[in-house]
């Protein structure tokens, strides 16, 4: 997703290159597009869901986070949907405040 002035400006759906319910890997085309946004000075966010767990980074999510200035959004589908955003930098996790609007 492209983030401009703190707002989601564009959203793209990616394919999970791992084809696994236990981890994700952005497909090459999506990763290139995200890097191009980054290089062009836009904010970048990526999102994925946790079907049965809270909207908190798992150890796998932390290990896979390679871009500390990107925003990692996690959608929990365990009960009512919950969206939370995180910055992950060298194993350190910090929640970012977000407003979800209708």
N, CA, C and O atoms as CSV, one atom per row, in Angstrom:
chain,resi,resn,atom,element,x,y,z
A,1,UNK,N,N,0.836,-1.168,0.000
A,1,UNK,CA,C,0.000,0.000,0.000
A,1,UNK,C,C,0.878,1.226,0.000
A,1,UNK,O,O,1.960,1.236,0.586
A,2,UNK,N,N,0.402,2.254,-0.661
A,2,UNK,CA,C,1.114,3.532,-0.692
A,2,UNK,C,C,0.498,4.430,0.362
A,2,UNK,O,O,-0.722,4.576,0.435
A,3,UNK,N,N,1.355,5.031,1.179
A,3,UNK,CA,C,0.894,5.916,2.241
A,3,UNK,C,C,1.445,7.306,1.960
A,3,UNK,O,O,2.658,7.493,1.874
A,4,UNK,N,N,0.555,8.275,1.818
A,4,UNK,CA,C,0.935,9.668,1.602
A,4,UNK,C,C,0.292,10.515,2.682
A,4,UNK,O,O,-0.907,10.398,2.932
A,5,UNK,N,N,1.070,11.358,3.319
A,5,UNK,CA,C,0.569,12.255,4.367
A,5,UNK,C,C,-0.213,11.492,5.437
A,5,UNK,O,O,-1.232,11.975,5.930
A,6,UNK,N,N,0.264,10.310,5.790
A,6,UNK,CA,C,-0.359,9.533,6.858
A,6,UNK,C,C,-1.635,8.810,6.480
A,6,UNK,O,O,-2.298,8.235,7.343
A,7,UNK,N,N,-1.993,8.831,5.191
A,7,UNK,CA,C,-3.221,8.165,4.735
A,7,UNK,C,C,-2.897,7.147,3.655
A,7,UNK,O,O,-1.970,7.328,2.865
A,8,UNK,N,N,-3.671,6.081,3.635
A,8,UNK,CA,C,-3.509,5.094,2.570
A,8,UNK,C,C,-4.003,5.733,1.280
A,8,UNK,O,O,-5.168,6.117,1.171
A,9,UNK,N,N,-3.109,5.844,0.308
A,9,UNK,CA,C,-3.438,6.483,-0.961
A,9,UNK,C,C,-3.782,5.461,-2.033
A,9,UNK,O,O,-4.629,5.722,-2.888
A,10,UNK,N,N,-3.138,4.304,-1.999
A,10,UNK,CA,C,-3.417,3.227,-2.951
A,10,UNK,C,C,-3.171,1.901,-2.258
A,10,UNK,O,O,-2.336,1.785,-1.361
A,11,UNK,N,N,-3.918,0.916,-2.697
A,11,UNK,CA,C,-3.810,-0.408,-2.109
A,11,UNK,C,C,-3.746,-1.438,-3.222
A,11,UNK,O,O,-4.533,-1.385,-4.167
A,12,UNK,N,N,-2.815,-2.372,-3.115
A,12,UNK,CA,C,-2.687,-3.467,-4.067
A,12,UNK,C,C,-2.762,-4.772,-3.308
A,12,UNK,O,O,-2.307,-4.868,-2.168
A,13,UNK,N,N,-3.327,-5.757,-3.932
A,13,UNK,CA,C,-3.373,-7.095,-3.363
A,13,UNK,C,C,-2.193,-7.885,-3.903
A,13,UNK,O,O,-1.923,-7.880,-5.104
A,14,UNK,N,N,-1.500,-8.558,-3.010
A,14,UNK,CA,C,-0.326,-9.351,-3.382
A,14,UNK,C,C,-0.633,-10.826,-3.239
A,14,UNK,O,O,-1.626,-11.222,-2.628
A,15,UNK,N,N,0.231,-11.618,-3.809
A,15,UNK,CA,C,0.153,-13.065,-3.637
A,15,UNK,C,C,1.154,-13.480,-2.572
A,15,UNK,O,O,2.258,-12.941,-2.498
A,16,UNK,N,N,0.764,-14.435,-1.755
A,16,UNK,CA,C,1.666,-14.973,-0.754
A,16,UNK,C,C,2.578,-15.988,-1.433
A,16,UNK,O,O,2.145,-17.085,-1.789
A,17,UNK,N,N,3.841,-15.616,-1.611
A,17,UNK,CA,C,4.793,-16.488,-2.274
A,17,UNK,C,C,5.053,-17.784,-1.529
A,17,UNK,O,O,5.515,-18.760,-2.121
A,18,UNK,N,N,4.765,-17.804,-0.253
A,18,UNK,CA,C,4.951,-19.030,0.528
A,18,UNK,C,C,3.775,-19.981,0.391
A,18,UNK,O,O,3.909,-21.175,0.660
A,19,UNK,N,N,2.629,-19.469,-0.024
A,19,UNK,CA,C,1.412,-20.287,-0.116
A,19,UNK,C,C,1.219,-21.075,1.173
A,19,UNK,O,O,0.957,-22.277,1.149
A,20,UNK,N,N,1.354,-20.376,2.301
A,20,UNK,CA,C,1.299,-21.010,3.615
A,20,UNK,C,C,0.401,-20.205,4.544
A,20,UNK,O,O,0.394,-18.976,4.484
A,21,UNK,N,N,-0.354,-20.880,5.400
A,21,UNK,CA,C,-1.132,-20.151,6.395
A,21,UNK,C,C,-0.291,-19.715,7.590
A,21,UNK,O,O,-0.803,-19.047,8.487
A,22,UNK,N,N,0.990,-20.080,7.619
A,22,UNK,CA,C,1.839,-19.814,8.779
A,22,UNK,C,C,2.902,-18.751,8.536
A,22,UNK,O,O,3.674,-18.436,9.441
A,23,UNK,N,N,2.953,-18.209,7.362
A,23,UNK,CA,C,3.911,-17.165,7.061
A,23,UNK,C,C,3.605,-16.582,5.705
A,23,UNK,O,O,2.810,-17.133,4.944
A,24,UNK,N,N,4.234,-15.472,5.408
A,24,UNK,CA,C,3.975,-14.852,4.113
A,24,UNK,C,C,5.285,-14.391,3.496
A,24,UNK,O,O,6.286,-14.182,4.181
A,25,UNK,N,N,5.243,-14.243,2.204
A,25,UNK,CA,C,6.353,-13.686,1.448
A,25,UNK,C,C,5.739,-12.956,0.271
A,25,UNK,O,O,5.016,-13.553,-0.527
A,26,UNK,N,N,6.021,-11.672,0.162
A,26,UNK,CA,C,5.470,-10.926,-0.961
A,26,UNK,C,C,5.986,-11.503,-2.266
A,26,UNK,O,O,7.163,-11.843,-2.384
A,27,UNK,N,N,5.101,-11.610,-3.239
A,27,UNK,CA,C,5.530,-12.063,-4.552
A,27,UNK,C,C,6.472,-11.014,-5.141
A,27,UNK,O,O,6.427,-9.846,-4.757
A,28,UNK,N,N,7.314,-11.432,-6.063
A,28,UNK,CA,C,8.366,-10.568,-6.611
A,28,UNK,C,C,7.812,-9.274,-7.205
A,28,UNK,O,O,8.391,-8.207,-7.000
A,29,UNK,N,N,6.713,-9.354,-7.928
A,29,UNK,CA,C,6.131,-8.160,-8.551
A,29,UNK,C,C,5.682,-7.155,-7.492
A,29,UNK,O,O,5.908,-5.954,-7.637
A,30,UNK,N,N,5.045,-7.648,-6.426
A,30,UNK,CA,C,4.578,-6.757,-5.359
A,30,UNK,C,C,5.743,-6.156,-4.583
A,30,UNK,O,O,5.709,-4.981,-4.221
A,31,UNK,N,N,6.770,-6.959,-4.329
A,31,UNK,CA,C,7.936,-6.454,-3.616
A,31,UNK,C,C,8.643,-5.372,-4.438
A,31,UNK,O,O,9.078,-4.362,-3.885
A,32,UNK,N,N,8.759,-5.573,-5.736
A,32,UNK,CA,C,9.357,-4.563,-6.601
A,32,UNK,C,C,8.518,-3.285,-6.591
A,32,UNK,O,O,9.065,-2.186,-6.505
A,33,UNK,N,N,7.195,-3.423,-6.678
A,33,UNK,CA,C,6.319,-2.253,-6.659
A,33,UNK,C,C,6.458,-1.497,-5.331
A,33,UNK,O,O,6.506,-0.267,-5.321
A,34,UNK,N,N,6.522,-2.230,-4.209
A,34,UNK,CA,C,6.680,-1.593,-2.901
A,34,UNK,C,C,8.018,-0.870,-2.813
A,34,UNK,O,O,8.087,0.252,-2.310
A,35,UNK,N,N,9.069,-1.499,-3.296
A,35,UNK,CA,C,10.382,-0.856,-3.288
A,35,UNK,C,C,10.397,0.383,-4.170
A,35,UNK,O,O,11.022,1.381,-3.814
A,36,UNK,N,N,9.721,0.340,-5.315
A,36,UNK,CA,C,9.638,1.511,-6.185
A,36,UNK,C,C,8.922,2.662,-5.487
A,36,UNK,O,O,9.337,3.815,-5.605
A,37,UNK,N,N,7.849,2.354,-4.761
A,37,UNK,CA,C,7.157,3.391,-3.993
A,37,UNK,C,C,8.107,4.008,-2.967
A,37,UNK,O,O,8.176,5.226,-2.806
A,38,UNK,N,N,8.831,3.131,-2.283
A,38,UNK,CA,C,9.794,3.571,-1.273
A,38,UNK,C,C,10.847,4.478,-1.913
A,38,UNK,O,O,11.121,5.564,-1.402
A,39,UNK,N,N,11.431,4.042,-3.015
A,39,UNK,CA,C,12.467,4.820,-3.701
A,39,UNK,C,C,11.933,6.160,-4.190
A,39,UNK,O,O,12.677,7.137,-4.273
A,40,UNK,N,N,10.624,6.204,-4.519
A,40,UNK,CA,C,10.013,7.457,-4.986
A,40,UNK,C,C,9.579,8.361,-3.830
A,40,UNK,O,O,8.991,9.419,-4.059
A,41,UNK,N,N,9.862,7.954,-2.600
A,41,UNK,CA,C,9.586,8.796,-1.446
A,41,UNK,C,C,8.228,8.612,-0.796
A,41,UNK,O,O,7.868,9.387,0.091
A,42,UNK,N,N,7.466,7.616,-1.206
A,42,UNK,CA,C,6.171,7.356,-0.583
A,42,UNK,C,C,6.353,6.462,0.640
A,42,UNK,O,O,7.319,5.705,0.736
A,43,UNK,N,N,5.413,6.564,1.566
A,43,UNK,CA,C,5.384,5.609,2.663
A,43,UNK,C,C,4.887,4.274,2.127
A,43,UNK,O,O,4.104,4.235,1.179
A,44,UNK,N,N,5.340,3.184,2.731
A,44,UNK,CA,C,4.947,1.848,2.299
A,44,UNK,C,C,4.391,1.092,3.495
A,44,UNK,O,O,4.955,1.122,4.588
A,45,UNK,N,N,3.295,0.428,3.269
A,45,UNK,CA,C,2.731,-0.459,4.276
A,45,UNK,C,C,2.391,-1.785,3.628
A,45,UNK,O,O,2.000,-1.846,2.463
A,46,UNK,N,N,2.547,-2.838,4.399
A,46,UNK,CA,C,2.113,-4.152,3.928
A,46,UNK,C,C,1.185,-4.722,4.984
A,46,UNK,O,O,1.311,-4.423,6.171
A,47,UNK,N,N,0.256,-5.545,4.536
A,47,UNK,CA,C,-0.697,-6.100,5.484
A,47,UNK,C,C,-0.867,-7.587,5.234
A,47,UNK,O,O,-0.646,-8.091,4.133
A,48,UNK,N,N,-1.265,-8.265,6.292
A,48,UNK,CA,C,-1.636,-9.670,6.195
A,48,UNK,C,C,-2.582,-9.971,7.352
A,48,UNK,O,O,-2.749,-9.158,8.260
A,49,UNK,N,N,-3.188,-11.137,7.306
A,49,UNK,CA,C,-4.159,-11.483,8.350
A,49,UNK,C,C,-3.622,-12.581,9.259
A,49,UNK,O,O,-2.764,-13.379,8.883
A,50,UNK,N,N,-4.158,-12.585,10.453
A,50,UNK,CA,C,-3.973,-13.679,11.411
A,50,UNK,C,C,-5.359,-14.263,11.632
A,50,UNK,O,O,-6.141,-13.709,12.406
A,51,UNK,N,N,-5.680,-15.364,10.974
A,51,UNK,CA,C,-7.039,-15.914,11.066
A,51,UNK,C,C,-7.455,-16.346,12.464
A,51,UNK,O,O,-8.635,-16.271,12.807
A,52,UNK,N,N,-6.497,-16.798,13.278
A,52,UNK,CA,C,-6.872,-17.351,14.580
A,52,UNK,C,C,-6.100,-16.755,15.744
A,52,UNK,O,O,-6.155,-17.284,16.854
A,53,UNK,N,N,-5.389,-15.675,15.514
A,53,UNK,CA,C,-4.594,-15.090,16.593
A,53,UNK,C,C,-4.730,-13.568,16.581
A,53,UNK,O,O,-5.251,-12.999,15.622
A,54,UNK,N,N,-4.267,-12.915,17.638
A,54,UNK,CA,C,-4.400,-11.455,17.734
A,54,UNK,C,C,-3.635,-10.724,16.632
A,54,UNK,O,O,-2.777,-11.295,15.959
A,55,UNK,N,N,-3.965,-9.468,16.473
A,55,UNK,CA,C,-3.325,-8.605,15.474
A,55,UNK,C,C,-2.005,-8.076,16.029
A,55,UNK,O,O,-1.788,-6.867,16.113
A,56,UNK,N,N,-1.143,-8.993,16.400
A,56,UNK,CA,C,0.176,-8.681,16.943
A,56,UNK,C,C,1.208,-9.474,16.155
A,56,UNK,O,O,0.938,-10.606,15.756
A,57,UNK,N,N,2.378,-8.905,15.925
A,57,UNK,CA,C,3.388,-9.627,15.156
A,57,UNK,C,C,3.811,-10.923,15.858
A,57,UNK,O,O,4.159,-10.925,17.038
A,58,UNK,N,N,3.772,-11.997,15.114
A,58,UNK,CA,C,4.288,-13.270,15.618
A,58,UNK,C,C,5.810,-13.240,15.501
A,58,UNK,O,O,6.372,-12.333,14.886
A,59,UNK,N,N,6.463,-14.212,16.081
A,59,UNK,CA,C,7.914,-14.279,15.924
A,59,UNK,C,C,8.289,-14.432,14.456
A,59,UNK,O,O,9.299,-13.886,14.014
A,60,UNK,N,N,7.485,-15.168,13.702
A,60,UNK,CA,C,7.726,-15.294,12.260
A,60,UNK,C,C,7.619,-13.929,11.584
A,60,UNK,O,O,8.461,-13.589,10.752
A,61,UNK,N,N,6.592,-13.139,11.930
A,61,UNK,CA,C,6.447,-11.796,11.357
A,61,UNK,C,C,7.667,-10.944,11.673
A,61,UNK,O,O,8.169,-10.230,10.804
A,62,UNK,N,N,8.140,-11.012,12.896
A,62,UNK,CA,C,9.297,-10.220,13.313
A,62,UNK,C,C,10.535,-10.650,12.526
A,62,UNK,O,O,11.315,-9.814,12.070
A,63,UNK,N,N,10.701,-11.949,12.375
A,63,UNK,CA,C,11.858,-12.462,11.645
A,63,UNK,C,C,11.827,-12.078,10.168
A,63,UNK,O,O,12.880,-11.887,9.560
A,64,UNK,N,N,10.641,-11.964,9.589
A,64,UNK,CA,C,10.508,-11.653,8.167
A,64,UNK,C,C,10.572,-10.157,7.865
A,64,UNK,O,O,10.743,-9.770,6.709
A,65,UNK,N,N,10.439,-9.318,8.880
A,65,UNK,CA,C,10.385,-7.865,8.680
A,65,UNK,C,C,11.768,-7.342,8.305
A,65,UNK,O,O,12.657,-7.268,9.153
A,66,UNK,N,N,11.946,-6.986,7.055
A,66,UNK,CA,C,13.238,-6.535,6.538
A,66,UNK,C,C,13.301,-5.036,6.269
A,66,UNK,O,O,14.360,-4.517,5.915
A,67,UNK,N,N,12.190,-4.338,6.429
A,67,UNK,CA,C,12.116,-2.929,6.067
A,67,UNK,C,C,11.632,-2.135,7.279
A,67,UNK,O,O,10.424,-1.987,7.467
A,68,UNK,N,N,12.547,-1.620,8.105
A,68,UNK,CA,C,12.150,-0.994,9.365
A,68,UNK,C,C,11.306,0.275,9.210
A,68,UNK,O,O,10.586,0.644,10.138
A,69,UNK,N,N,11.377,0.936,8.079
A,69,UNK,CA,C,10.587,2.158,7.898
A,69,UNK,C,C,9.229,1.880,7.242
A,69,UNK,O,O,8.434,2.801,7.052
A,70,UNK,N,N,8.964,0.625,6.900
A,70,UNK,CA,C,7.646,0.280,6.385
A,70,UNK,C,C,6.699,0.033,7.548
A,70,UNK,O,O,7.128,-0.300,8.653
A,71,UNK,N,N,5.420,0.199,7.291
A,71,UNK,CA,C,4.386,-0.056,8.278
A,71,UNK,C,C,3.817,-1.451,8.035
A,71,UNK,O,O,3.432,-1.783,6.915
A,72,UNK,N,N,3.767,-2.250,9.070
A,72,UNK,CA,C,3.244,-3.615,8.967
A,72,UNK,C,C,1.876,-3.644,9.636
A,72,UNK,O,O,1.770,-3.482,10.851
A,73,UNK,N,N,0.832,-3.850,8.840
A,73,UNK,CA,C,-0.521,-3.928,9.374
A,73,UNK,C,C,-0.935,-5.385,9.470
A,73,UNK,O,O,-0.706,-6.178,8.557
A,74,UNK,N,N,-1.546,-5.718,10.588
A,74,UNK,CA,C,-2.018,-7.083,10.804
A,74,UNK,C,C,-3.502,-7.010,11.119
A,74,UNK,O,O,-3.937,-6.229,11.965
A,75,UNK,N,N,-4.270,-7.840,10.422
A,75,UNK,CA,C,-5.710,-7.925,10.621
A,75,UNK,C,C,-6.000,-9.243,11.322
A,75,UNK,O,O,-5.732,-10.314,10.779
A,76,UNK,N,N,-6.550,-9.161,12.529
A,76,UNK,CA,C,-6.951,-10.378,13.225
A,76,UNK,C,C,-8.382,-10.710,12.833
A,76,UNK,O,O,-9.263,-9.850,12.854
A,77,UNK,N,N,-8.597,-11.960,12.480
A,77,UNK,CA,C,-9.939,-12.438,12.136
A,77,UNK,C,C,-10.480,-13.366,13.213
A,77,UNK,O,O,-11.483,-14.046,13.001
A,78,UNK,N,N,-9.818,-13.396,14.373
A,78,UNK,CA,C,-10.258,-14.210,15.508
A,78,UNK,C,C,-11.317,-13.408,16.252
A,78,UNK,O,O,-10.984,-12.566,17.086
A,79,UNK,N,N,-12.576,-13.658,15.960
A,79,UNK,CA,C,-13.663,-12.845,16.519
A,79,UNK,C,C,-13.926,-11.669,15.606
A,79,UNK,O,O,-13.773,-11.770,14.388
A,80,UNK,N,N,-14.328,-10.540,16.201
A,80,UNK,CA,C,-14.540,-9.335,15.404
A,80,UNK,C,C,-13.197,-8.896,14.820
A,80,UNK,O,O,-12.187,-8.916,15.523
A,81,UNK,N,N,-13.169,-8.500,13.549
A,81,UNK,CA,C,-11.894,-8.093,12.941
A,81,UNK,C,C,-11.256,-6.922,13.690
A,81,UNK,O,O,-11.937,-5.985,14.106
A,82,UNK,N,N,-9.952,-6.996,13.848
A,82,UNK,CA,C,-9.159,-5.953,14.498
A,82,UNK,C,C,-7.959,-5.670,13.606
A,82,UNK,O,O,-7.302,-6.594,13.126
A,83,UNK,N,N,-7.672,-4.382,13.384
A,83,UNK,CA,C,-6.509,-3.975,12.589
A,83,UNK,C,C,-5.570,-3.189,13.488
A,83,UNK,O,O,-5.976,-2.242,14.161
A,84,UNK,N,N,-4.298,-3.602,13.489
A,84,UNK,CA,C,-3.269,-2.879,14.236
A,84,UNK,C,C,-2.047,-2.720,13.338
A,84,UNK,O,O,-1.817,-3.522,12.433
A,85,UNK,N,N,-1.267,-1.671,13.604
A,85,UNK,CA,C,-0.099,-1.371,12.775
A,85,UNK,C,C,1.155,-1.353,13.632
A,85,UNK,O,O,1.136,-0.979,14.805
A,86,UNK,N,N,2.255,-1.776,12.997
A,86,UNK,CA,C,3.509,-1.950,13.722
A,86,UNK,C,C,4.693,-1.466,12.903
A,86,UNK,O,O,4.679,-1.519,11.674
A,87,UNK,N,N,5.720,-0.992,13.603
A,87,UNK,CA,C,7.046,-0.785,13.032
A,87,UNK,C,C,7.909,-1.881,13.646
A,87,UNK,O,O,7.876,-2.113,14.854
A,88,UNK,N,N,8.670,-2.538,12.809
A,88,UNK,CA,C,9.518,-3.633,13.272
A,88,UNK,C,C,10.932,-3.355,12.780
A,88,UNK,O,O,11.177,-3.275,11.576
A,89,UNK,N,N,11.855,-3.208,13.717
A,89,UNK,CA,C,13.227,-2.839,13.387
A,89,UNK,C,C,14.193,-3.707,14.188
A,89,UNK,O,O,14.313,-3.557,15.404
A,90,UNK,N,N,14.868,-4.603,13.507
A,90,UNK,CA,C,15.885,-5.454,14.120
A,90,UNK,C,C,15.351,-6.166,15.365
A,90,UNK,O,O,16.014,-6.216,16.401
A,91,UNK,N,N,14.153,-6.710,15.244
A,91,UNK,CA,C,13.537,-7.462,16.335
A,91,UNK,C,C,12.761,-6.622,17.330
A,91,UNK,O,O,12.032,-7.165,18.160
A,92,UNK,N,N,12.905,-5.311,17.262
A,92,UNK,CA,C,12.142,-4.425,18.146
A,92,UNK,C,C,10.799,-4.108,17.496
A,92,UNK,O,O,10.732,-3.799,16.307
A,93,UNK,N,N,9.749,-4.188,18.277
A,93,UNK,CA,C,8.390,-4.001,17.767
A,93,UNK,C,C,7.749,-2.820,18.482
A,93,UNK,O,O,7.759,-2.741,19.710
A,94,UNK,N,N,7.194,-1.910,17.701
A,94,UNK,CA,C,6.531,-0.749,18.271
A,94,UNK,C,C,5.194,-0.538,17.554
A,94,UNK,O,O,5.137,-0.474,16.326
A,95,UNK,N,N,4.147,-0.433,18.326
A,95,UNK,CA,C,2.830,-0.223,17.716
A,95,UNK,C,C,2.683,1.233,17.264
A,95,UNK,O,O,3.135,2.160,17.936
A,96,UNK,N,N,2.045,1.404,16.120
A,96,UNK,CA,C,1.725,2.718,15.568
A,96,UNK,C,C,0.222,2.925,15.684
A,96,UNK,O,O,-0.563,2.003,15.463
A,97,UNK,N,N,-0.158,4.112,16.022
A,97,UNK,CA,C,-1.581,4.451,16.121
A,97,UNK,C,C,-2.157,4.586,14.717
A,97,UNK,O,O,-1.546,5.206,13.847
A,98,UNK,N,N,-3.323,4.011,14.503
A,98,UNK,CA,C,-4.029,4.167,13.229
A,98,UNK,C,C,-5.485,4.475,13.500
A,98,UNK,O,O,-6.011,4.128,14.557
A,99,UNK,N,N,-6.131,5.117,12.564
A,99,UNK,CA,C,-7.567,5.343,12.587
A,99,UNK,C,C,-8.147,4.581,11.407
A,99,UNK,O,O,-7.737,4.791,10.265
A,100,UNK,N,N,-9.083,3.712,11.675
A,100,UNK,CA,C,-9.770,2.981,10.612
A,100,UNK,C,C,-11.106,3.674,10.392
A,100,UNK,O,O,-11.942,3.727,11.294
A,101,UNK,N,N,-11.302,4.204,9.196
A,101,UNK,CA,C,-12.513,4.958,8.866
A,101,UNK,C,C,-13.410,4.127,7.976
A,101,UNK,O,O,-12.929,3.292,7.210
A,102,UNK,N,N,-14.688,4.343,8.068
A,102,UNK,CA,C,-15.639,3.651,7.187
A,102,UNK,C,C,-15.649,4.282,5.829
A,102,UNK,O,O,-16.386,3.839,4.948
